[in-house]
Amino acid sequence: MVVSNPSVSTTLGGPVGFWASELIHAWYEFVEVGYEVTIASPKGGRVEFDALSDPRDPSGYSAHDILSLGFIHTPGLVALLENTPSLEGLRVEDFDAIVVAGGQGPMFTFPQELHLHRLLAEFYEAQKVTAALCHGVCALLYVRLSDGKPLLADKTLTGFANVEEDFADSYVGQPVMPFRIEDEARKLGANFITGGLFKEFAVRDGRLITGQQQYSGRTTAEQVIAALGV
């Protein structure tokens, strides 16, 4: 599983990271069926939650997320976020699947993470399950296959949708993200579909699996498990 490194929003100016539930809910489904999960980041090192995704945040925005709260209060688990391995040190042949979590951080960091783009292409072309959810789907926009064709061309996928960006922009009072995944995916010839405003939703197109937003970690993981068949 891949999460973003900490960064700063160029639109709002504050710190950004990855969304807790998008990692933790999927991670839980995987370990429950006996998978070994490595949590990595493009640059390695300590990774951080988006503040609103932390169930301890004073806003109470994610106070309902008791699964993430349990992860955070389990020392051996939260330690997995303190020194993540970098993607450059990982080999495709050592894994059966790759799953990229979202949050705000990916939108400001993943467009520049060339090694992540190459790794996603390598997983896909090695006939391995390649998955992403929410704003983590933005990494797929930059993936080119060995024939030069965009990975997303002619693919059916989902991700953080325009209706959800509209909601977020209205809530904050200004544009939150520097671009929109749905618009960019359509430019590449993708069939972008959604399950409704902030509804749990994931879609599988062969070995490509995508989840819509922060409520889709579990169902995205279920699709990955079904695709692996183990």
ZIVEN-V318789 format. One record per pair of residues at least 24 apart in sequence whose ideal C-beta (glycine too) atoms are under 6 Angstrom apart, sorted by sequence separation. I is the first residue (numbers start at 1). J is the second residue. D is the distance in Angstrom with one decimal. If there is no record, write none. Layout:
# ZIVEN-V318789
I:J:D + I:J:D
This chain:
# ZIVEN-V318789
121:145:5.8 + 98:123:4.7 + 117:142:4.6 + 135:160:5.1 + 117:143:5.2 + 134:160:5.0 + 88:115:5.7 + 87:115:5.2 + 107:135:5.2 + 110:138:5.3 + 20:49:4.6 + 87:116:5.9 + 106:135:4.8 + 110:139:4.4 + 92:122:4.7 + 106:136:5.2 + 17:48:4.0 + 19:50:5.3 + 92:123:5.7 + 97:128:5.9 + 102:133:5.6 + 107:138:5.7 + 17:49:5.3 + 87:119:5.7 + 97:129:3.7 + 98:130:5.8 + 99:131:4.5 + 100:132:3.9 + 102:134:3.0 + 106:138:5.4 + 17:50:5.1 + 20:53:4.1 + 102:135:3.8 + 152:185:5.6 + 157:190:5.7 + 161:194:4.4 + 19:53:4.3 + 20:54:6.0 + 47:81:5.2 + 92:126:5.5 + 102:136:3.7 + 163:197:5.2 + 101:136:5.1 + 153:188:5.6 + 154:189:5.8 + 155:190:5.3 + 156:191:4.3 + 158:193:5.7 + 1:37:5.9 + 5:41:5.0 + 46:82:5.4 + 100:136:3.9 + 152:188:4.7 + 153:189:4.4 + 158:194:5.8 + 5:42:6.0 + 47:84:5.5 + 1:39:5.3 + 2:40:5.6 + 3:41:5.4 + 5:43:4.8 + 150:188:4.6 + 152:190:4.3 + 100:139:5.4 + 44:84:5.6 + 39:80:5.1 + 44:85:5.6 + 6:48:4.7 + 25:67:6.0 + 44:86:3.1 + 24:67:6.0 + 41:84:4.5 + 43:86:5.6 + 138:181:5.3 + 141:184:5.1 + 158:201:6.0 + 3:47:5.2 + 21:65:5.4 + 24:68:4.6 + 40:84:5.3 + 137:181:5.4 + 39:84:5.6 + 40:85:4.9 + 42:87:5.3 + 158:203:5.0 + 21:68:5.5 + 24:71:4.8 + 40:87:5.8 + 156:203:6.0 + 20:68:4.4 + 156:205:4.5 + 164:213:5.9 + 155:205:5.0 + 159:210:5.8 + 158:210:5.0 + 50:103:4.7 + 155:208:5.7 + 157:210:4.2 + 160:213:5.2 + 50:104:5.2 + 158:212:4.6 + 107:177:5.1 + 42:113:4.4 + 137:210:5.4 + 42:116:5.3 + 23:101:4.5 + 129:207:5.2 + 130:208:5.5 + 131:209:3.9 + 132:210:5.7 + 133:211:3.1 + 22:101:4.1 + 134:213:4.7 + 22:102:5.2 + 134:214:5.8 + 18:101:5.4 + 19:102:5.6 + 133:216:5.5 + 19:103:3.6 + 18:103:3.8 + 17:103:5.9 + 18:105:5.5 + 133:220:4.7 + 16:104:3.8 + 17:105:4.8 + 16:105:4.5 + 131:224:5.3 + 129:224:5.6 + 1:99:4.8 + 2:100:4.6 + 3:101:5.0 + 7:105:5.2 + 129:227:4.9 + 129:228:6.0 + 4:105:3.4 + 7:108:4.9 + 4:106:4.7 + 7:109:4.9 + 4:109:5.1 + 22:133:5.6 + 22:134:5.6 + 97:224:5.7 + 96:228:6.0 + 11:175:5.9 + 29:218:5.8 + 26:217:4.3 + 30:221:5.9 + 22:214:5.7 + 25:217:3.3 + 29:221:3.6 + 33:225:5.9 + 21:214:5.3 + 25:218:4.9 + 26:220:5.9 + 19:214:5.1 + 22:217:4.9 + 26:221:4.0 + 21:217:5.4
